Amino acid sequence: AEADRPGGPATLACCLTHLRREFYKLHVQGLSQTASWTVERVADLWAVEAQVKGSAPQTRLDARRNASAPIVDELIARWESELTRISGKSKIAEAIRYSLSRKTKFRRFLNEGRAELDNNTVERAIRPITIARKNALFAGSEAGGSTWATIASLLATAHLNDVDPNAWLTQSLERLAAGWPNKDIDAFLPQNFTRS
């Protein structure tokens, strides 16, 4: 963590979605009561968060200390107890060990009202960038990659301006095909789109 960063040092926390993932797989397959119980308890944590979403950090912190902390304590206690009774090579044991190895980071949200339970928002935001990067590998050449980046930028601009990319692109291509003058090319920018 950078101690001198604005807002104070960053603290690494655990993503609840990643923690839950292996339990959820076992729950869906009906292979473990502990997995199903864990999935239910994690849902309870998210329910607490839903009640205070958008609230001030102190309000979130109070809710976490009052409602979430007992759930987290219960989860950790059950995992530790269960681990002594099951085969160490089982899938549920792997999920429990993964979670217990992160219990300090898992508990951090209980002491910080600004921390999120998961990083789903960030992952959703960067997914298009990752997909675009992978797709650009097949652009064929440097010029193709440049063209691809231009098109991707225009489509992203359309999204940012609440413009339907398909409608914008269709209208732009139809106007170009009809001989739209080059001097008026700015009219094709997504932020200048108007339905005709």
BAFI-805025 format. One line per 8 residues: for each residue x, y, z of N, C-alpha, C. Coordinates in steps of 0.02 Angstrom, whole numbers. Example, Ala and Ser with C-alpha at 12.3 -4.5 7.8 and 13.67 -1.06 7.14 Angstrom:
660:-284:390:615:-225:390:660:-165:390 | 642:-112:354:684:-53:357:645:2:394
END
This chain:
42:-60:0:0:0:0:44:62:0 | 21:113:-34:57:177:-37:30:221:19 | 71:233:70:49:270:129:32:342:113 | 64:371:61:53:442:47:1:454:-8 | -37:405:-27:-87:415:-80:-145:455:-52 | -179:494:-96:-237:532:-73:-290:485:-44 | -317:504:13:-367:461:46:-337:409:92 | -270:410:99:-237:363:143:-214:301:106
-179:257:142:-153:197:109:-208:150:86 | -194:116:32:-242:66:6:-235:2:47 | -290:-32:56:-290:-94:94:-318:-149:49 | -282:-203:45:-303:-259:3:-355:-300:40 | -413:-308:8:-467:-347:37:-480:-408:-7 | -524:-451:16:-541:-512:-20:-606:-503:-58 | -609:-529:-118:-670:-525:-159:-716:-583:-139 | -774:-566:-114:-821:-617:-91:-845:-662:-149
-849:-635:-208:-870:-675:-266:-820:-731:-279 | -755:-714:-277:-704:-765:-288:-704:-816:-231 | -714:-792:-170:-716:-836:-112:-774:-886:-118 | -831:-864:-143:-892:-904:-148:-891:-953:-207 | -851:-939:-258:-856:-975:-322:-854:-1051:-315 | -804:-1078:-281:-798:-1151:-277:-854:-1181:-234 | -875:-1145:-182:-932:-1169:-142:-994:-1173:-186 | -1003:-1122:-228:-1062:-1120:-271:-1063:-1179:-320
-1006:-1195:-348:-1002:-1252:-394:-1024:-1316:-359 | -1001:-1326:-298:-1019:-1386:-261:-1093:-1384:-240 | -1117:-1325:-224:-1188:-1317:-206:-1233:-1336:-265 | -1217:-1311:-324:-1258:-1325:-384:-1259:-1400:-399 | -1202:-1432:-387:-1198:-1504:-400:-1229:-1546:-344 | -1249:-1512:-290:-1278:-1547:-233:-1229:-1592:-196 | -1166:-1573:-196:-1113:-1617:-169:-1094:-1602:-96 | -1119:-1547:-68:-1097:-1530:-1:-1147:-1485:35
-1168:-1507:94:-1211:-1465:135:-1175:-1403:158 | -1111:-1409:172:-1071:-1351:193:-1067:-1300:137 | -1060:-1324:76:-1057:-1278:19:-1123:-1242:12 | -1178:-1277:17:-1245:-1246:11:-1256:-1196:68 | -1237:-1215:128:-1243:-1171:186:-1201:-1108:175 | -1140:-1116:150:-1096:-1059:137:-1127:-1012:86 | -1155:-1039:33:-1187:-998:-19:-1244:-957:12 | -1283:-988:56:-1338:-953:89:-1313:-897:134
-1260:-911:171:-1232:-860:217:-1201:-802:178 | -1169:-817:123:-1141:-764:81:-1197:-720:54 | -1253:-752:36:-1311:-713:13:-1335:-667:68 | -1331:-690:130:-1350:-647:187:-1304:-586:192 | -1240:-596:179:-1193:-539:180:-1211:-489:126 | -1226:-513:66:-1245:-468:12:-1311:-433:27 | -1356:-466:63:-1419:-435:81:-1407:-376:128 | -1361:-384:175:-1343:-328:219:-1316:-270:178
-1272:-285:131:-1244:-233:88:-1297:-198:46 | -1346:-236:22:-1399:-206:-19:-1439:-155:21 | -1446:-167:86:-1484:-120:128:-1448:-54:138 | -1382:-54:134:-1344:8:147:-1307:33:85 | -1324:5:27:-1291:26:-35:-1302:102:-45 | -1248:137:-61:-1252:208:-74:-1252:250:-10 | -1249:218:48:-1248:255:111:-1178:279:127 | -1174:322:176:-1109:348:199:-1067:290:225
-1000:296:221:-957:242:245:-971:221:318 | -985:270:361:-997:253:431:-1062:212:439 | -1112:228:400:-1175:190:401:-1163:118:379 | -1124:111:326:-1107:44:301:-1067:5:354 | -1019:40:385:-977:9:436:-1019:-15:495 | -1066:27:517:-1109:7:573:-1150:-55:556 | -1178:-57:496:-1217:-115:475:-1173:-177:471 | -1113:-169:447:-1067:-226:442:-1049:-253:511
-1035:-207:557:-1016:-230:625:-1075:-263:660 | -1135:-237:650:-1193:-264:684:-1221:-327:651 | -1225:-328:585:-1258:-383:550:-1210:-430:515 | -1157:-403:484:-1112:-446:444:-1060:-482:486 | -1034:-450:537:-980:-480:577:-1001:-548:606 | -1061:-554:635:-1081:-620:660:-1084:-674:605 | -1104:-654:546:-1108:-701:490:-1038:-724:471 | -991:-677:467:-922:-694:449:-892:-740:502
-904:-724:566:-879:-766:621:-907:-837:615 | -971:-841:599:-1004:-906:591:-975:-946:532 | -963:-911:476:-933:-944:418:-864:-973:435 | -822:-932:465:-754:-953:480:-754:-1011:530 | -796:-1006:582:-800:-1060:631:-823:-1126:599 | -873:-1122:556:-898:-1183:523:-844:-1212:478 | -810:-1170:440:-758:-1195:395:-702:-1229:435 | -680:-1198:490:-627:-1227:530:-648:-1293:560
-710:-1297:584:-736:-1359:613:-743:-1413:559 | -770:-1394:503:-782:-1442:448:-717:-1472:422 | -666:-1431:420:-601:-1453:392:-571:-1510:432 | -588:-1514:496:-561:-1569:538:-598:-1634:528 | -656:-1632:495:-698:-1692:488:-700:-1721:418 | -671:-1687:369:-678:-1710:300:-610:-1728:270 | -612:-1763:215:-551:-1781:180:-516:-1718:155 | -452:-1714:168:-413:-1656:147:-407:-1650:72
-423:-1704:36:-417:-1702:-37:-483:-1687:-72 | -536:-1678:-33:-601:-1665:-63:-606:-1594:-90 | -652:-1584:-136:-663:-1517:-165:-686:-1467:-113 | -727:-1489:-66:-750:-1443:-14:-692:-1423:31 | -646:-1469:44:-586:-1452:84:-544:-1400:48 | -538:-1407:-18:-500:-1358:-58:-533:-1289:-52 | -599:-1287:-58:-635:-1223:-54:-627:-1192:15 | -631:-1234:67:-623:-1209:135:-553:-1183:147
-502:-1222:126:-433:-1199:135:-420:-1134:99 | -446:-1128:38:-439:-1066:-1:-467:-1007:39 | -526:-1017:67:-560:-964:104:-524:-948:169 | -505:-999:206:-471:-987:270:-403:-954:260 | -370:-969:205:-305:-937:192:-312:-862:178 | -374:-841:166:-388:-770:151:-432:-738:205 | -438:-770:263:-487:-745:311:-469:-675:338 | -406:-658:343:-389:-591:366:-412:-539:315
-400:-552:251:-422:-506:198:-498:-508:192 | -528:-566:204:-601:-573:201:-634:-529:254 | -604:-524:313:-633:-486:368:-622:-410:362 | -581:-388:317:-563:-317:313:-623:-271:301 | -672:-294:263:-730:-251:249:-768:-235:313 | -759:-275:366:-793:-264:430:-766:-203:467 | -707:-180:447:-676:-122:480:-667:-62:435 | -696:-65:375:-688:-11:327:-753:-2:288
-786:54:300:-850:67:267:-845:83:193 | -784:99:170:-776:114:98:-760:53:57 | -740:-1:89:-721:-62:53:-784:-96:26 | -776:-128:-31:-831:-166:-61:-823:-240:-44 | -878:-277:-45:-875:-349:-31:-844:-387:-90 | -850:-360:-149:-823:-393:-208:-798:-341:-257 | -765:-365:-309:-741:-319:-361:-779:-329:-426 | -841:-349:-421:-882:-361:-481:-889:-299:-524
-898:-241:-493:-907:-179:-532:-845:-165:-574 | -787:-173:-544:-724:-161:-580:-715:-213:-635 | -729:-275:-620:-720:-327:-671:-767:-317:-730 | -829:-295:-716:-875:-281:-772:-850:-222:-813 | -820:-173:-779:-795:-114:-815:-736:-130:-860 | -692:-175:-839:-632:-189:-879:-642:-246:-928 | -696:-284:-922:-707:-340:-967:-706:-319:-1040 | -740:-265:-1060:-738:-246:-1131:-667:-230:-1155
-626:-202:-1111:-557:-187:-1130:-519:-252:-1144 | -528:-301:-1100:-495:-365:-1109:-518:-400:-1172 | -582:-399:-1184:-609:-431:-1244:-583:-395:-1306 | -583:-329:-1304:-558:-290:-1361:-484:-306:-1375 | -445:-311:-1322:-374:-326:-1330:-365:-394:-1364 | -404:-443:-1342:-399:-510:-1372:-423:-509:-1444 | -477:-474:-1458:-503:-470:-1526:-454:-434:-1573 | -419:-384:-1547:-372:-346:-1588:-313:-389:-1611
-301:-444:-1578:-246:-489:-1599:-258:-516:-1669 | -320:-514:-1692:-337:-542:-1757:-350:-487:-1808 | -323:-427:-1797:-334:-371:-1842:-297:-381:-1909 | -247:-424:-1910:-213:-441:-1972:-151:-401:-1986 | -149:-338:-1966:-90:-296:-1978:-93:-236:-1931 | -40:-197:-1933:-39:-137:-1891:-94:-88:-1913 | -103:-81:-1979:-155:-37:-2005:-224:-64:-1985 | -233:-130:-1988:-296:-160:-1967:-309:-148:-1893
-256:-153:-1853:-263:-140:-1781:-282:-68:-1767 | -252:-22:-1805:-269:49:-1798:-342:62:-1816 | -365:31:-1870:-435:39:-1891:-481:9:-1838 | -462:-49:-1813:-501:-83:-1761:-507:-37:-1701 | -452:-6:-1679:-452:38:-1621:-497:98:-1632 | -496:125:-1692:-539:183:-1709:-612:163:-1704 | -630:107:-1732:-699:84:-1730:-720:70:-1657 | -677:37:-1620:-692:22:-1549:-702:86:-1510
-661:136:-1524:-667:201:-1490:-733:235:-1507 | -753:232:-1570:-817:262:-1590:-876:226:-1558 | -872:160:-1555:-926:122:-1523:-930:136:-1448 | -873:142:-1416:-872:160:-1345:-901:230:-1334 | -884:276:-1379:-911:344:-1375:-987:342:-1383 | -1012:300:-1427:-1085:293:-1435:-1116:270:-1369 | -1087:219:-1338:-1113:194:-1274:-1112:249:-1221 | -1057:286:-1217:-1051:339:-1166:-1102:394:-1176
-1124:403:-1237:-1174:455:-1253:-1245:428:-1258 | -1255:367:-1233:-1320:334:-1235:-1350:331:-1305 | -1306:317:-1353:-1327:311:-1423:-1325:237:-1441 | -1377:213:-1473:-1378:143:-1496:-1326:136:-1551 | -1271:98:-1538:-1217:92:-1587:-1241:66:-1655 | -1288:20:-1655:-1312:-8:-1718:-1349:45:-1759 | -1392:84:-1726:-1429:137:-1761:-1381:190:-1787 | -1333:209:-1745:-1284:261:-1765:-1243:237:-1825
-1217:175:-1820:-1174:149:-1874:-1214:140:-1939 | -1275:116:-1934:-1317:107:-1993:-1329:174:-2028 | -1349:224:-1988:-1362:290:-2017:-1299:319:-2048 | -1243:312:-2014:-1180:341:-2039:-1159:308:-2105 | -1163:242:-2109:-1144:208:-2170:-1192:224:-2228 | -1256:230:-2213:-1304:248:-2265:-1290:318:-2291 | -1274:365:-2247:-1259:433:-2269:-1195:436:-2310 | -1144:398:-2288:-1082:396:-2326:-1094:368:-2396
-1133:314:-2400:-1147:283:-2464:-1187:330:-2510 | -1225:376:-2480:-1266:423:-2519:-1226:484:-2540 | -1161:486:-2521:-1118:541:-2543:-1114:600:-2495 | -1119:588:-2432:-1113:641:-2381:-1047:679:-2391 | -1048:746:-2389:-987:785:-2401:-935:778:-2345 | -872:773:-2364:-817:765:-2315:-813:823:-2266 | -832:883:-2288:-826:941:-2244:-874:936:-2184 | -925:894:-2189:-974:885:-2135:-965:819:-2099
-904:793:-2098:-891:727:-2070:-903:724:-1994 | -897:781:-1959:-909:782:-1886:-981:762:-1868 | -1026:768:-1915:-1095:747:-1903:-1100:673:-1890 | -1048:634:-1909:-1049:562:-1899:-1026:542:-1830 | -998:588:-1791:-976:569:-1724:-1036:549:-1682 | -1029:497:-1641:-1086:472:-1603:-1120:525:-1560 | -1081:571:-1531:-1112:622:-1489:-1155:671:-1529 | -1148:671:-1595:-1188:715:-1638:-1246:677:-1672
-1256:615:-1653:-1307:573:-1684:-1377:598:-1668 | -1418:603:-1719:-1490:616:-1710:-1527:568:-1756 | -1578:538:-1730:-1618:492:-1771:-1653:530:-1826 | -1651:502:-1886:-1686:535:-1941:-1751:499:-1956
END
